[in-house]
Amino acid sequence: MFDEYWFGAKSLQRIKVLARSLRLRFDTVPAALAALHRWPHMSADTRRLICHWHLQLSDSLYRSFTGDYLPTRRLMPASDVTRAMVVDWVGRETGTAWTLPTRTQFATNALSAACAAGIVAGKRDPRAVTVPAVPNDALGYLLHLLREVEFKGTLLDNPYLASVGLVGGALDDRLRSLPGIRFRRQGGLADFGWEYDTLADWHRAVVGDGPASALAAGGAV
């Protein structure tokens, strides 16, 4: 990786840190890693969201930040967020376990990651809490991924979907037309079915190994 400049001109020490982080985020889900290896023509929107969701899977505090705190802020009349607000939130979550510099560093990194995912707009305070575009192939990937991991919540109510604004009626509308998914709702009852048994099966049938299909461009929130 270092000799081939996979990460540009970053130092070897920095690359080692990045490699450890990537292993934590992706190697724990072999089926996902195999699918991503066969997905060379992924759109930028899909790539950003998949990186975001895998970070949520591997980091419980980032998951709470983006799957609970930011969605709550998004519903408020004054939905902007600042680094100082995030530092305060981290303090409430971690208590006395973290020092102020550690809380500040996490807040900085979390806001940067959320900005990269399209969940927070801008790099200066105050920052708007936004809803990113969610292509169909990104949403399909997440739903099939969640079938193969343990997570808190349900397939229709979880921090991964909440982080990108897919809750309630907005989620229902997307699921009714999502390839590979059979979804119906009647009153308080939801009927959720699958055309493919595994993430690998979904990837082969819906995404394939060739150029990005029309699916990737459709159905953005």
Beta strands, then each sheet from edge to edge (+ up, - down):
strand 1: 120-121
strand 2: 128-129
strand 3: 181-186
strand 4: 189-194
sheet 1: 1+ 2-
sheet 2: 3+ 4-
end
